[in-house]
Amino acid sequence: MRFMVCPQCGIANFYVKNKKGERINVKVTWDIEIVLVDKSKSLAGFNLDELFCLGCSWHGKKSELRKYCI
Ligand SMILES: [Zn+2]
């Protein structure tokens, strides 16, 4: 499976947050589907509209991600 990368630093590891501010690590497939890194967890209650990069300060929508590193 191939994953979308950060438009700023080029890595494929992101997290999303819930209302409590808890974070969960995700990746985004080329089909723009958000998938959990740890499959034993659940995305319930997490805001999938804003992704945060684990490698830099970038955050934004999954539609802003790229297929390839810059
Ligand atoms: Zn980044």
PDB file of the backbone (N, CA, C, O) and the ligand in Angstrom, with CONECT records:
HET     ZN  A 101       1
ATOM      1  N   MET A   1       0.845  -1.198   0.000  1.00  0.00           N
ATOM      2  CA  MET A   1       0.000   0.000   0.000  1.00  0.00           C
ATOM      3  C   MET A   1       0.884   1.254   0.000  1.00  0.00           C
ATOM      4  O   MET A   1       1.890   1.319   0.707  1.00  0.00           O
ATOM      5  N   ARG A   2       0.501   2.217  -0.785  1.00  0.00           N
ATOM      6  CA  ARG A   2       1.280   3.456  -0.856  1.00  0.00           C
ATOM      7  C   ARG A   2       0.569   4.558  -0.077  1.00  0.00           C
ATOM      8  O   ARG A   2      -0.659   4.609   0.003  1.00  0.00           O
ATOM      9  N   PHE A   3       1.394   5.442   0.497  1.00  0.00           N
ATOM     10  CA  PHE A   3       0.829   6.464   1.368  1.00  0.00           C
ATOM     11  C   PHE A   3       1.192   7.872   0.911  1.00  0.00           C
ATOM     12  O   PHE A   3       2.261   8.117   0.353  1.00  0.00           O
ATOM     13  N   MET A   4       0.268   8.779   1.168  1.00  0.00           N
ATOM     14  CA  MET A   4       0.481  10.191   0.859  1.00  0.00           C
ATOM     15  C   MET A   4       1.518  10.761   1.824  1.00  0.00           C
ATOM     16  O   MET A   4       1.672  10.286   2.950  1.00  0.00           O
ATOM     17  N   VAL A   5       2.221  11.787   1.357  1.00  0.00           N
ATOM     18  CA  VAL A   5       3.277  12.379   2.193  1.00  0.00           C
ATOM     19  C   VAL A   5       3.003  13.856   2.466  1.00  0.00           C
ATOM     20  O   VAL A   5       2.222  14.514   1.778  1.00  0.00           O
ATOM     21  N   CYS A   6       3.678  14.340   3.496  1.00  0.00           N
ATOM     22  CA  CYS A   6       3.566  15.743   3.906  1.00  0.00           C
ATOM     23  C   CYS A   6       4.096  16.654   2.798  1.00  0.00           C
ATOM     24  O   CYS A   6       5.170  16.392   2.258  1.00  0.00           O
ATOM     25  N   PRO A   7       3.368  17.717   2.446  1.00  0.00           N
ATOM     26  CA  PRO A   7       3.828  18.618   1.390  1.00  0.00           C
ATOM     27  C   PRO A   7       5.047  19.447   1.812  1.00  0.00           C
ATOM     28  O   PRO A   7       5.696  20.080   0.979  1.00  0.00           O
ATOM     29  N   GLN A   8       5.343  19.435   3.099  1.00  0.00           N
ATOM     30  CA  GLN A   8       6.437  20.267   3.591  1.00  0.00           C
ATOM     31  C   GLN A   8       7.726  19.461   3.825  1.00  0.00           C
ATOM     32  O   GLN A   8       8.801  19.897   3.415  1.00  0.00           O
ATOM     33  N   CYS A   9       7.631  18.282   4.483  1.00  0.00           N
ATOM     34  CA  CYS A   9       8.855  17.536   4.799  1.00  0.00           C
ATOM     35  C   CYS A   9       8.908  16.166   4.122  1.00  0.00           C
ATOM     36  O   CYS A   9       9.965  15.535   4.118  1.00  0.00           O
ATOM     37  N   GLY A  10       7.806  15.689   3.553  1.00  0.00           N
ATOM     38  CA  GLY A  10       7.866  14.473   2.754  1.00  0.00           C
ATOM     39  C   GLY A  10       7.695  13.156   3.488  1.00  0.00           C
ATOM     40  O   GLY A  10       7.834  12.102   2.868  1.00  0.00           O
ATOM     41  N   ILE A  11       7.395  13.170   4.799  1.00  0.00           N
ATOM     42  CA  ILE A  11       7.185  11.891   5.475  1.00  0.00           C
ATOM     43  C   ILE A  11       5.695  11.512   5.437  1.00  0.00           C
ATOM     44  O   ILE A  11       4.833  12.344   5.157  1.00  0.00           O
ATOM     45  N   ALA A  12       5.422  10.238   5.727  1.00  0.00           N
ATOM     46  CA  ALA A  12       4.054   9.722   5.586  1.00  0.00           C
ATOM     47  C   ALA A  12       3.377   9.491   6.931  1.00  0.00           C
ATOM     48  O   ALA A  12       2.335   8.838   7.001  1.00  0.00           O
ATOM     49  N   ASN A  13       3.961  10.019   7.991  1.00  0.00           N
ATOM     50  CA  ASN A  13       3.400   9.778   9.327  1.00  0.00           C
ATOM     51  C   ASN A  13       2.721  11.032   9.871  1.00  0.00           C
ATOM     52  O   ASN A  13       3.323  12.101   9.969  1.00  0.00           O
ATOM     53  N   PHE A  14       1.455  10.864  10.219  1.00  0.00           N
ATOM     54  CA  PHE A  14       0.650  11.974  10.709  1.00  0.00           C
ATOM     55  C   PHE A  14      -0.102  11.555  11.964  1.00  0.00           C
ATOM     56  O   PHE A  14      -0.146  10.374  12.308  1.00  0.00           O
ATOM     57  N   TYR A  15      -0.692  12.531  12.641  1.00  0.00           N
ATOM     58  CA  TYR A  15      -1.622  12.187  13.712  1.00  0.00           C
ATOM     59  C   TYR A  15      -2.843  13.075  13.618  1.00  0.00           C
ATOM     60  O   TYR A  15      -2.806  14.148  13.016  1.00  0.00           O
ATOM     61  N   VAL A  16      -3.930  12.613  14.224  1.00  0.00           N
ATOM     62  CA  VAL A  16      -5.140  13.409  14.344  1.00  0.00           C
ATOM     63  C   VAL A  16      -5.445  13.539  15.834  1.00  0.00           C
ATOM     64  O   VAL A  16      -4.919  12.788  16.657  1.00  0.00           O
ATOM     65  N   LYS A  17      -6.302  14.504  16.167  1.00  0.00           N
ATOM     66  CA  LYS A  17      -6.610  14.753  17.579  1.00  0.00           C
ATOM     67  C   LYS A  17      -8.108  14.627  17.831  1.00  0.00           C
ATOM     68  O   LYS A  17      -8.925  14.774  16.921  1.00  0.00           O
ATOM     69  N   ASN A  18      -8.445  14.351  19.081  1.00  0.00           N
ATOM     70  CA  ASN A  18      -9.854  14.408  19.469  1.00  0.00           C
ATOM     71  C   ASN A  18     -10.077  15.650  20.333  1.00  0.00           C
ATOM     72  O   ASN A  18      -9.163  16.450  20.530  1.00  0.00           O
ATOM     73  N   LYS A  19     -11.282  15.798  20.838  1.00  0.00           N
ATOM     74  CA  LYS A  19     -11.611  17.013  21.592  1.00  0.00           C
ATOM     75  C   LYS A  19     -10.813  17.147  22.875  1.00  0.00           C
ATOM     76  O   LYS A  19     -10.592  18.256  23.363  1.00  0.00           O
ATOM     77  N   LYS A  20     -10.379  16.017  23.422  1.00  0.00           N
ATOM     78  CA  LYS A  20      -9.574  16.061  24.647  1.00  0.00           C
ATOM     79  C   LYS A  20      -8.123  16.416  24.356  1.00  0.00           C
ATOM     80  O   LYS A  20      -7.327  16.606  25.276  1.00  0.00           O
ATOM     81  N   GLY A  21      -7.781  16.505  23.069  1.00  0.00           N
ATOM     82  CA  GLY A  21      -6.398  16.809  22.706  1.00  0.00           C
ATOM     83  C   GLY A  21      -5.521  15.576  22.613  1.00  0.00           C
ATOM     84  O   GLY A  21      -4.306  15.689  22.452  1.00  0.00           O
ATOM     85  N   GLU A  22      -6.132  14.384  22.714  1.00  0.00           N
ATOM     86  CA  GLU A  22      -5.353  13.151  22.575  1.00  0.00           C
ATOM     87  C   GLU A  22      -4.987  12.953  21.104  1.00  0.00           C
ATOM     88  O   GLU A  22      -5.728  13.350  20.205  1.00  0.00           O
ATOM     89  N   ARG A  23      -3.842  12.336  20.884  1.00  0.00           N
ATOM     90  CA  ARG A  23      -3.358  12.124  19.523  1.00  0.00           C
ATOM     91  C   ARG A  23      -3.370  10.656  19.170  1.00  0.00           C
ATOM     92  O   ARG A  23      -3.194   9.795  20.031  1.00  0.00           O
ATOM     93  N   ILE A  24      -3.582  10.373  17.879  1.00  0.00           N
ATOM     94  CA  ILE A  24      -3.476   8.996  17.413  1.00  0.00           C
ATOM     95  C   ILE A  24      -2.765   9.023  16.060  1.00  0.00           C
ATOM     96  O   ILE A  24      -3.060   9.859  15.205  1.00  0.00           O
ATOM     97  N   ASN A  25      -1.815   8.086  15.882  1.00  0.00           N
ATOM     98  CA  ASN A  25      -0.999   8.095  14.664  1.00  0.00           C
ATOM     99  C   ASN A  25      -1.745   7.448  13.498  1.00  0.00           C
ATOM    100  O   ASN A  25      -2.350   6.385  13.638  1.00  0.00           O
ATOM    101  N   VAL A  26      -1.688   8.115  12.349  1.00  0.00           N
ATOM    102  CA  VAL A  26      -2.372   7.620  11.147  1.00  0.00           C
ATOM    103  C   VAL A  26      -1.469   7.777   9.923  1.00  0.00           C
ATOM    104  O   VAL A  26      -0.456   8.476   9.948  1.00  0.00           O
ATOM    105  N   LYS A  27      -1.881   7.096   8.853  1.00  0.00           N
ATOM    106  CA  LYS A  27      -1.307   7.316   7.529  1.00  0.00           C
ATOM    107  C   LYS A  27      -2.462   7.553   6.584  1.00  0.00           C
ATOM    108  O   LYS A  27      -3.612   7.269   6.920  1.00  0.00           O
ATOM    109  N   VAL A  28      -2.166   8.073   5.396  1.00  0.00           N
ATOM    110  CA  VAL A  28      -3.214   8.347   4.409  1.00  0.00           C
ATOM    111  C   VAL A  28      -2.831   7.637   3.113  1.00  0.00           C
ATOM    112  O   VAL A  28      -1.768   7.889   2.546  1.00  0.00           O
ATOM    113  N   THR A  29      -3.707   6.750   2.654  1.00  0.00           N
ATOM    114  CA  THR A  29      -3.411   5.991   1.435  1.00  0.00           C
ATOM    115  C   THR A  29      -3.562   6.883   0.206  1.00  0.00           C
ATOM    116  O   THR A  29      -4.078   7.998   0.283  1.00  0.00           O
ATOM    117  N   TRP A  30      -3.096   6.359  -0.934  1.00  0.00           N
ATOM    118  CA  TRP A  30      -3.233   7.106  -2.196  1.00  0.00           C
ATOM    119  C   TRP A  30      -4.698   7.291  -2.568  1.00  0.00           C
ATOM    120  O   TRP A  30      -5.023   8.164  -3.373  1.00  0.00           O
ATOM    121  N   ASP A  31      -5.579   6.491  -2.002  1.00  0.00           N
ATOM    122  CA  ASP A  31      -7.019   6.682  -2.217  1.00  0.00           C
ATOM    123  C   ASP A  31      -7.596   7.718  -1.249  1.00  0.00           C
ATOM    124  O   ASP A  31      -8.813   7.883  -1.161  1.00  0.00           O
ATOM    125  N   ILE A  32      -6.714   8.416  -0.523  1.00  0.00           N
ATOM    126  CA  ILE A  32      -7.100   9.444   0.452  1.00  0.00           C
ATOM    127  C   ILE A  32      -7.958   8.856   1.557  1.00  0.00           C
ATOM    128  O   ILE A  32      -8.927   9.462   2.014  1.00  0.00           O
ATOM    129  N   GLU A  33      -7.576   7.666   1.968  1.00  0.00           N
ATOM    130  CA  GLU A  33      -8.269   7.031   3.096  1.00  0.00           C
ATOM    131  C   GLU A  33      -7.334   7.071   4.301  1.00  0.00           C
ATOM    132  O   GLU A  33      -6.165   6.693   4.210  1.00  0.00           O
ATOM    133  N   ILE A  34      -7.865   7.535   5.429  1.00  0.00           N
ATOM    134  CA  ILE A  34      -7.060   7.612   6.648  1.00  0.00           C
ATOM    135  C   ILE A  34      -7.056   6.248   7.330  1.00  0.00           C
ATOM    136  O   ILE A  34      -8.115   5.693   7.622  1.00  0.00           O
ATOM    137  N   VAL A  35      -5.862   5.707   7.583  1.00  0.00           N
ATOM    138  CA  VAL A  35      -5.750   4.402   8.238  1.00  0.00           C
ATOM    139  C   VAL A  35      -4.914   4.530   9.504  1.00  0.00           C
ATOM    140  O   VAL A  35      -3.970   5.318   9.568  1.00  0.00           O
ATOM    141  N   LEU A  36      -5.279   3.742  10.505  1.00  0.00           N
ATOM    142  CA  LEU A  36      -4.557   3.755  11.770  1.00  0.00           C
ATOM    143  C   LEU A  36      -3.244   3.005  11.645  1.00  0.00           C
ATOM    144  O   LEU A  36      -3.174   1.983  10.962  1.00  0.00           O
ATOM    145  N   VAL A  37      -2.212   3.500  12.293  1.00  0.00           N
ATOM    146  CA  VAL A  37      -0.950   2.769  12.357  1.00  0.00           C
ATOM    147  C   VAL A  37      -1.128   1.565  13.291  1.00  0.00           C
ATOM    148  O   VAL A  37      -0.677   0.462  12.982  1.00  0.00           O
ATOM    149  N   ASP A  38      -1.782   1.785  14.427  1.00  0.00           N
ATOM    150  CA  ASP A  38      -2.078   0.718  15.381  1.00  0.00           C
ATOM    151  C   ASP A  38      -3.518   0.253  15.172  1.00  0.00           C
ATOM    152  O   ASP A  38      -4.469   0.912  15.593  1.00  0.00           O
ATOM    153  N   LYS A  39      -3.653  -0.903  14.508  1.00  0.00           N
ATOM    154  CA  LYS A  39      -4.995  -1.361  14.120  1.00  0.00           C
ATOM    155  C   LYS A  39      -5.870  -1.744  15.312  1.00  0.00           C
ATOM    156  O   LYS A  39      -7.079  -1.920  15.157  1.00  0.00           O
ATOM    157  N   SER A  40      -5.278  -1.874  16.496  1.00  0.00           N
ATOM    158  CA  SER A  40      -6.082  -2.262  17.657  1.00  0.00           C
ATOM    159  C   SER A  40      -6.850  -1.066  18.217  1.00  0.00           C
ATOM    160  O   SER A  40      -7.699  -1.233  19.093  1.00  0.00           O
ATOM    161  N   LYS A  41      -6.558   0.146  17.720  1.00  0.00           N
ATOM    162  CA  LYS A  41      -7.244   1.335  18.227  1.00  0.00           C
ATOM    163  C   LYS A  41      -8.399   1.723  17.327  1.00  0.00           C
ATOM    164  O   LYS A  41      -8.656   1.071  16.315  1.00  0.00           O
ATOM    165  N   SER A  42      -9.094   2.787  17.699  1.00  0.00           N
ATOM    166  CA  SER A  42     -10.259   3.228  16.944  1.00  0.00           C
ATOM    167  C   SER A  42     -10.167   4.714  16.667  1.00  0.00           C
ATOM    168  O   SER A  42      -9.660   5.481  17.486  1.00  0.00           O
ATOM    169  N   LEU A  43     -10.661   5.116  15.506  1.00  0.00           N
ATOM    170  CA  LEU A  43     -10.661   6.538  15.145  1.00  0.00           C
ATOM    171  C   LEU A  43     -11.912   7.254  15.667  1.00  0.00           C
ATOM    172  O   LEU A  43     -12.091   8.445  15.411  1.00  0.00           O
ATOM    173  N   ALA A  44     -12.767   6.546  16.387  1.00  0.00           N
ATOM    174  CA  ALA A  44     -14.009   7.148  16.872  1.00  0.00           C
ATOM    175  C   ALA A  44     -13.720   8.368  17.732  1.00  0.00           C
ATOM    176  O   ALA A  44     -12.920   8.301  18.665  1.00  0.00           O
ATOM    177  N   GLY A  45     -14.361   9.466  17.422  1.00  0.00           N
ATOM    178  CA  GLY A  45     -14.198  10.681  18.210  1.00  0.00           C
ATOM    179  C   GLY A  45     -13.049  11.561  17.753  1.00  0.00           C
ATOM    180  O   GLY A  45     -12.895  12.675  18.254  1.00  0.00           O
ATOM    181  N   PHE A  46     -12.241  11.091  16.818  1.00  0.00           N
ATOM    182  CA  PHE A  46     -11.118  11.895  16.346  1.00  0.00           C
ATOM    183  C   PHE A  46     -11.531  12.759  15.155  1.00  0.00           C
ATOM    184  O   PHE A  46     -12.332  12.353  14.313  1.00  0.00           O
ATOM    185  N   ASN A  47     -10.962  13.953  15.113  1.00  0.00           N
ATOM    186  CA  ASN A  47     -11.251  14.892  14.030  1.00  0.00           C
ATOM    187  C   ASN A  47     -10.360  14.577  12.833  1.00  0.00           C
ATOM    188  O   ASN A  47      -9.158  14.840  12.858  1.00  0.00           O
ATOM    189  N   LEU A  48     -10.957  14.013  11.787  1.00  0.00           N
ATOM    190  CA  LEU A  48     -10.186  13.596  10.616  1.00  0.00           C
ATOM    191  C   LEU A  48     -10.027  14.722   9.597  1.00  0.00           C
ATOM    192  O   LEU A  48      -9.415  14.532   8.546  1.00  0.00           O
ATOM    193  N   ASP A  49     -10.575  15.884   9.911  1.00  0.00           N
ATOM    194  CA  ASP A  49     -10.491  17.003   8.971  1.00  0.00           C
ATOM    195  C   ASP A  49      -9.167  17.739   9.075  1.00  0.00           C
ATOM    196  O   ASP A  49      -8.799  18.499   8.179  1.00  0.00           O
ATOM    197  N   GLU A  50      -8.452  17.515  10.170  1.00  0.00           N
ATOM    198  CA  GLU A  50      -7.162  18.184  10.299  1.00  0.00           C
ATOM    199  C   GLU A  50      -6.094  17.167  10.675  1.00  0.00           C
ATOM    200  O   GLU A  50      -6.163  16.513  11.716  1.00  0.00           O
ATOM    201  N   LEU A  51      -5.102  17.056   9.795  1.00  0.00           N
ATOM    202  CA  LEU A  51      -3.976  16.151  10.018  1.00  0.00           C
ATOM    203  C   LEU A  51      -2.774  16.967  10.472  1.00  0.00           C
ATOM    204  O   LEU A  51      -2.565  18.097  10.031  1.00  0.00           O
ATOM    205  N   PHE A  52      -1.986  16.369  11.367  1.00  0.00           N
ATOM    206  CA  PHE A  52      -0.756  17.007  11.835  1.00  0.00           C
ATOM    207  C   PHE A  52       0.414  16.114  11.462  1.00  0.00           C
ATOM    208  O   PHE A  52       0.365  14.901  11.666  1.00  0.00           O
ATOM    209  N   CYS A  53       1.463  16.711  10.916  1.00  0.00           N
ATOM    210  CA  CYS A  53       2.648  15.944  10.522  1.00  0.00           C
ATOM    211  C   CYS A  53       3.486  15.631  11.753  1.00  0.00           C
ATOM    212  O   CYS A  53       3.641  16.470  12.641  1.00  0.00           O
ATOM    213  N   LEU A  54       4.034  14.399  11.800  1.00  0.00           N
ATOM    214  CA  LEU A  54       4.909  14.022  12.915  1.00  0.00           C
ATOM    215  C   LEU A  54       6.344  14.515  12.702  1.00  0.00           C
ATOM    216  O   LEU A  54       7.164  14.470  13.619  1.00  0.00           O
ATOM    217  N   GLY A  55       6.636  14.981  11.501  1.00  0.00           N
ATOM    218  CA  GLY A  55       8.014  15.358  11.216  1.00  0.00           C
ATOM    219  C   GLY A  55       8.280  16.852  11.168  1.00  0.00           C
ATOM    220  O   GLY A  55       9.431  17.279  11.252  1.00  0.00           O
ATOM    221  N   CYS A  56       7.229  17.651  11.033  1.00  0.00           N
ATOM    222  CA  CYS A  56       7.432  19.099  10.947  1.00  0.00           C
ATOM    223  C   CYS A  56       6.182  19.802  11.471  1.00  0.00           C
ATOM    224  O   CYS A  56       5.316  19.172  12.079  1.00  0.00           O
ATOM    225  N   SER A  57       6.095  21.083  11.236  1.00  0.00           N
ATOM    226  CA  SER A  57       4.996  21.865  11.806  1.00  0.00           C
ATOM    227  C   SER A  57       3.754  21.875  10.921  1.00  0.00           C
ATOM    228  O   SER A  57       2.773  22.547  11.239  1.00  0.00           O
ATOM    229  N   TRP A  58       3.788  21.130   9.806  1.00  0.00           N
ATOM    230  CA  TRP A  58       2.660  21.189   8.878  1.00  0.00           C
ATOM    231  C   TRP A  58       1.402  20.596   9.497  1.00  0.00           C
ATOM    232  O   TRP A  58       1.461  19.577  10.185  1.00  0.00           O
ATOM    233  N   HIS A  59       0.267  21.236   9.249  1.00  0.00           N
ATOM    234  CA  HIS A  59      -1.034  20.629   9.525  1.00  0.00           C
ATOM    235  C   HIS A  59      -2.014  21.153   8.512  1.00  0.00           C
ATOM    236  O   HIS A  59      -1.895  22.283   8.037  1.00  0.00           O
ATOM    237  N   GLY A  60      -2.988  20.324   8.180  1.00  0.00           N
ATOM    238  CA  GLY A  60      -3.959  20.730   7.171  1.00  0.00           C
ATOM    239  C   GLY A  60      -4.843  19.565   6.796  1.00  0.00           C
ATOM    240  O   GLY A  60      -4.907  18.557   7.499  1.00  0.00           O
ATOM    241  N   LYS A  61      -5.530  19.723   5.666  1.00  0.00           N
ATOM    242  CA  LYS A  61      -6.473  18.694   5.234  1.00  0.00           C
ATOM    243  C   LYS A  61      -5.755  17.598   4.438  1.00  0.00           C
ATOM    244  O   LYS A  61      -4.702  17.821   3.839  1.00  0.00           O
ATOM    245  N   LYS A  62      -6.366  16.408   4.455  1.00  0.00           N
ATOM    246  CA  LYS A  62      -5.749  15.290   3.747  1.00  0.00           C
ATOM    247  C   LYS A  62      -5.664  15.549   2.243  1.00  0.00           C
ATOM    248  O   LYS A  62      -4.821  14.974   1.555  1.00  0.00           O
ATOM    249  N   SER A  63      -6.543  16.421   1.737  1.00  0.00           N
ATOM    250  CA  SER A  63      -6.520  16.740   0.307  1.00  0.00           C
ATOM    251  C   SER A  63      -5.296  17.567  -0.084  1.00  0.00           C
ATOM    252  O   SER A  63      -5.006  17.721  -1.271  1.00  0.00           O
ATOM    253  N   GLU A  64      -4.581  18.099   0.902  1.00  0.00           N
ATOM    254  CA  GLU A  64      -3.391  18.901   0.604  1.00  0.00           C
ATOM    255  C   GLU A  64      -2.119  18.061   0.545  1.00  0.00           C
ATOM    256  O   GLU A  64      -1.049  18.566   0.205  1.00  0.00           O
ATOM    257  N   LEU A  65      -2.241  16.779   0.878  1.00  0.00           N
ATOM    258  CA  LEU A  65      -1.057  15.914   0.878  1.00  0.00           C
ATOM    259  C   LEU A  65      -0.624  15.598  -0.551  1.00  0.00           C
ATOM    260  O   LEU A  65      -1.381  15.794  -1.501  1.00  0.00           O
ATOM    261  N   ARG A  66       0.614  15.102  -0.686  1.00  0.00           N
ATOM    262  CA  ARG A  66       1.137  14.754  -2.005  1.00  0.00           C
ATOM    263  C   ARG A  66       1.450  13.273  -2.093  1.00  0.00           C
ATOM    264  O   ARG A  66       1.591  12.585  -1.082  1.00  0.00           O
ATOM    265  N   LYS A  67       1.555  12.796  -3.337  1.00  0.00           N
ATOM    266  CA  LYS A  67       1.881  11.378  -3.528  1.00  0.00           C
ATOM    267  C   LYS A  67       3.371  11.110  -3.400  1.00  0.00           C
ATOM    268  O   LYS A  67       3.781  10.021  -2.997  1.00  0.00           O
ATOM    269  N   TYR A  68       4.166  12.087  -3.738  1.00  0.00           N
ATOM    270  CA  TYR A  68       5.613  11.877  -3.746  1.00  0.00           C
ATOM    271  C   TYR A  68       6.310  12.927  -2.898  1.00  0.00           C
ATOM    272  O   TYR A  68       5.794  14.025  -2.686  1.00  0.00           O
ATOM    273  N   CYS A  69       7.511  12.562  -2.412  1.00  0.00           N
ATOM    274  CA  CYS A  69       8.339  13.534  -1.705  1.00  0.00           C
ATOM    275  C   CYS A  69       8.761  14.628  -2.678  1.00  0.00           C
ATOM    276  O   CYS A  69       8.869  14.408  -3.885  1.00  0.00           O
ATOM    277  N   ILE A  70       8.992  15.799  -2.126  1.00  0.00           N
ATOM    278  CA  ILE A  70       9.393  16.929  -2.963  1.00  0.00           C
ATOM    279  C   ILE A  70      10.832  16.714  -3.470  1.00  0.00           C
ATOM    280  O   ILE A  70      11.363  17.554  -4.196  1.00  0.00           O
TER     281      ILE A  70
HETATM  282 ZN    ZN A 101       5.902  17.366   7.542  1.00  0.00          ZN2+
END
